[in-house]
Amino acid sequence: MAEGKHHWLRKEDTESTKASFPELFFDLVFVFALIQLSETLASDFSLGIAFDALIFILALWWVWIHTTWVTNLLDAEVVAVRLLLFGLMFLGIVLAIALPKAFDEAGLVFALAYAAMQLSRSLFALYAFRGVDTESFMTFARITVWLLVSSAFWVAGGLVSPESRALFWLVALAIEYVAPLLRYWTPGVGASPAETLDVNGEHLAERCALFVIIALGETIITTGKTASDHADEGGIIFLVLVAAFLSTVLMWWIYFHDGQERAADTAEDTTEPQSTADHLFTYGHLPIVAGIILTAVGEDFTLTHPHDEGGYANALAILGGPILFLAGTLWMKTVSSRMVPWSHCLGVAAALAGFLLVPHVENVLIQLMAVTILLAVALWEYIALRLFRRAAA
């Protein structure tokens, strides 16, 4: 049986670097989950809800990125791996349905769905590597142990009162996020070697880029739907819609014009693929995705209440989204090129300075400030890169 599982592993050829159709099909669940998340946040966003949002964003990203790691190692065209993805898709739908009420009556459903996705995927990988790759098998054995501990906190959080739920779930997420940094150290067997898993950096880079596109697409869906609901309110809605669309295009440009391809090359050429993938993708893409989600929420606020004086809760999304996004792309580009993009640094600083104006201006002006900062960063970087390449030639 072990010999028959060798074909489950991802093949080393040109096609293996491309995202497969089963993987793209799996991603559709997260389109639904991100829409659920954005609509939940936009309906009643406050500093308290922002704290809950952090838990949701961390959970959704972690379950997606670790599923991507498994499909990076295994061949998603194999029937058994496809069936795993279909099962995870169903659990993901349950997770997304429960998300809006996760801190009310649907807490246990959300926790069980999340824990089931994490554990079933890890156990599948454990079986896939059994008798085929001893080091990878032991790594997933350690991962499974850590996930069993975190799952206990997820389920316990679903059983306790909503007031105490966040504490249990934060502990669960802390366990999962710290585990790779400790190389899944487990009593009796120690930590995994630094470079155990045969990671395909180019494939992982493409998968993360596609998830960024999913998040940007969700932004377009959310803002388009909200704008259509308020289309009768005149030119101010059209102005905000233009600003929201431009923000989405600028985030795409900032991410893809130079950074994504450079990150893919770095992940593919490095002598430490597993560690580099952790820095660039597992942790490095989290603020990028979180920033895009928050930006969509901020645009929803502006479309529904353009003339309201900005409060810090609203500004946390309108300005906080671009701050997170720029900080994430700053990290990605610095790690992949060993050069600091100063345009991103100044963009983050300008957005932080914008909080000083928040109590005195309307939401629409804060939104225009955010898109102006993104435009300035994109133009600065574009011109700087052209001058650098011209000088190098």
N, C-alpha and C positions, 0 to 999 in steps of 0.2 A: 504493500500500500504506500509506503513511504516513497518507493521508486516512482510510483505513478503520480506523485504530487510535484515532481520536478517541473512539469509543464505549467504549474500554477504560478511560478515565479515570472516576473517581468523579463521579457527577452531583451538582449543587448543589441538593438538594431535601430535604424533611423525612426521607424514607426513608434518605437517604445517611448520616444520623447514627447509624443503628441497625446493630448487628452483623448480618451476613447469615448465612444457614444454612450456606453453605460455610465461613465463618470459624469458626462454632461447631463444625462437624464437624472442622475442622482441630485445634481445641483438645483434642479427645478424645485425641490422641496424647500430649499433655502431662499428662493425667491418669495415663496409664500410666507416663510418664517420672518423674513426681513420686513415684508409688508405688514404682517401682524404686529411686529415690534414697533415700527414707525407709527402706525395708527394708534397703538396703545399709548405711546409716549406723547404724541401730539394731542390726544384727547384731554389730557390733564397733566401737563408737565410742570413739575415743581422740583425743588432741591431734593425732596424725599423720593420722588419718582426717578430723578436722575440717579440716585443711589441704586434703586431697583434695576434701572436700565443697565447699569454697569454689570450687574449679575447676569442679565440676559445676554448682553453682548459677549461677555467672557465665555458663557456657556455655549452659545451658538458657534462662536469662532473655534472653540476648543474641540467640539465634536466634529466640526467640518475638517479642520486642519489635520486631525489625527486619523480620520477616515482617508484623507488624501495621502497621508504617509503610508497607510496600508496599501492603497491602490497604486502607490508609487513602487512598492516592493513586489506586488502581485500583478498578474495579468488580468485586467478587467474583462477581457474577451472570453475567459474561461467560464463555463457555465456556473460552477460553484461560486466563483467570485461575483458573478452577476446576481445570483440568488441572494448573496449576502447584501449587495447594494439595494436590491428590491426590498428586502426585509428592513434595512435601515431607513429606506424611504418611507415605509409605512409608519415606523416609529417616529420619524421626523415629522410626519403630518400630525400625528397625535400630539407631539411636543408643541408644534406651532399652534394647534387648536387650543391647547391648554394655556399657552403663554399669557394671553390677556388677563386670565383669572388665576395666574400662578400664585399670587399673594392673597388669594381669597380661597374659594372652594376647590379650585383645580390644582392645588399645590402638590398633592400626592401623585396625581396623574402626570404632571410635568416631571416630577422627580423620578418616577418609575420609568417613564419614556426615555429620559436622558440617561439614567443608569443602564438601562437595557441596551441602548445604542453603544455606549462605551464598552460595556462588558462583552456583549455578543461579538463585536468587531475584534476585540483583543483576543478572545477565546478562539475565534476563527483563525486569526493569524498564528496563534499558538499551535493549533492543529496543522496549519499549512506548512509550518517550518519544522514540525516534529519529524525527526529522522532525515531531514533534508539539509538543514543548516543549524548546527548546534548552537553557535553564538547568537544567532537571531532568535532561536527558540528560547534561550535563556533570557534574552532581553525582554521578550514578550511575556515570559513567565513573571519577571519582575514587574512589568507594567500591569499585569493582571492583578498582582497582589496590591499594588498601590490603588488601582481602580476599585478593588473590593472595599478598601478602607474608605475611599471617598464616596462610594455609592452608599455606604452605611449612613454617612452624614446627609447625603441627598435625600434618602428615604426618611430619615429621622426628621429632617427639616419639613418634609411634606406632611408629617404626622403631627407636628407641634402647632401651636397657635400661630396665625399669620404674623403677630408681633415679634415672635422669636425666630421666624423662618429664615430671615436674611442672615442671621449669625451662623446657623448650621450650613447654609449654602455657601457662604463666604469661606468657611473652613474647608468645605469640600473642594471648592475651586482653588484655594491656596494649596491644598495637597496635590492637586493635579498639575498646577502650574509650577510648583517647586520640584516635582519629581524629575523632570528631564535635567534640571540644573544639578541635581544630586546623582544623575545617571542611574536613577531608579534603584538606589542602594536598598538592599533587602537583607534583614538579619539571616545569617547563615551562609549566604552566597555572595554578599558584598555588592559592589556597584558594577554596572556594565562597562566594558572597555569603551574608550572615547569614540572609536570609529568601528562600530559593530555592524550597522545596517548598510546595505549596498544601495545608497540613495542615488537616484538619477536627478541631478540638480536641475537640468533643463526642463524635465517634466514637471517637477515641483514648482519651478518658476512660472511655467505656463498655467498650471492649475490655479496658483494664487492670482495671476493676472486675470484669469477668467472670473474668479470670485470678485475681484475689484469691479469688473464690468457688470456683474450681477448686482452689486451694491449701487453702482452708478445708475443702472437700469431701474432699480427700485426707486431711486430718487426721482427719475423722470416720471415714473408711474404715479408716485405719490403727489408730486407737485402738479402734474397734469390733471389728476382727478380733483384735487382741491381747487385749482384754478377754474375748472369747468363748473364747479359748484357755486363759485362766486363771480362768474363771468359778467353778471348784470350790474356789478358795482363800479364799472367804469374803467378809466384809463389807468388808475393806480394798480389794479390787478394785472393789467397787461405789462406794466413796468416791472412789477415784482416777478412775473412769469419770465420776462426776458432776463432779469438778473439771476433767477434760479437756474434757467437753462444755461446761461453763460457760466455760472459757477460749476455746473456739472461738466461742461466742455473743458473748462480750465483745469479741473481736477484730473480729467482724463489726460489732458496735454502734459501736465506736470508729472504725472506718473509714467506715461508711456513714451513721451518724446525722447527721453534719454535714460531714465532710471531703470525701467523694467528690463530692457535688453542687456544693460550692463550687469544687473543683478543676476540674470540668467547665465551670462558668460562666466561671472565669478563663481557661481554655484557649480557650474560644469567643470571649470578648470582647476578648482582648488584641490589641494592634497588632503583636505579635511572636510569632505562633503557633508558629513552628518552635523558637525559643529557649525559649519557655515550655513547650512539650511536652517538650523535652529535660529541663528542670529538674524538671517535675512527674512525668513518666512514664518516660522512657528511663532516667534515673538515679534519680529520686526513688522509684520503686516497687520498686527492687531490694531495699533493706533490708526493706521490708514483706513481700515474698514470701519472702525468705530467713528472716525471723523466724518466719513461719508454718510453714515447713518444719522449722526447728530445734525449734519448739515441739512439733510432732508427734513428732519423735525423742525429745525429753525425756519426753513422756507415755508413749511406749513403754517407756523405761527404768523409769519409775515403776511401770507395770503389771507388768513382768516381775520387778523387784527392789524392791518397795516398802519393805522394811525394811533394805536395805543402807545403810550410812553413805555419805552423798553424797561423791563425789569431784569434783575440779574438771572432769574430762572430762564427767561427767554434768551437772553444774551449768552447763557451757557451753551445753548444749542447753536444760535446764529453765528457767534464768534468762536465758540469752543470747538465746533466741528472743523472749521478750517485750521485751527491751532493743532488739533490732533493729527489731521491729515498731513499738514506740512511737517510736523515733528516726525511722523512715521516715514515720509519720503526723505526727509533729511537724514534719518538713521540709515535707510536703505542705500541711499546714494553715497553716504560717507563710508559705509562698510564695503561697498562694492568697488568704489573708485579710490578710496583713501584720500579723497579731497572733500572738504566741507563746502557745500553749496550755500554761500553766504546770503543769497537771495531768500532762501528758506528761513534762515536765522532771523533776518530782518522782518520777514513776513510774520513769523510767530511773535516777535517783539511788538510789531505794529498792532496785531490783533489783541494782544494783552493790554496794550495802551488804550485800545478802544473801549475797554471796560470802564475807563474813567468817565466816558461820555454817556454811558448807559442810562443813568437816571434822568438825563436831560433831553433825550432825543426819541423820536418815534421808531417803531420796529422797522419801518421801511428804510429809514436812514441807516440803521445798524446793518440791515441786509445789503444796502449799497456799499457800505464801508467794507463788508466782508468780501464782496465780489471784486471791489477795487484792489484789495490786498492780494487776492489770488491772481488778478490780471497783472499787477506789478511784478509779482514773483515770476510768473510765466514769461513776461517780456524780458525781465532782467536775465533770467537764465538762458533764454533763447539767444539774446544778443551776446551774452558772455561766451556761450558755447561757439557761436559763429566766429567771434574774434579769436578765441583760443585755437580753433581748428585752422583758421586762416594763418595765424602766426606759426602753427606747427607745420603747415605746408610750405 
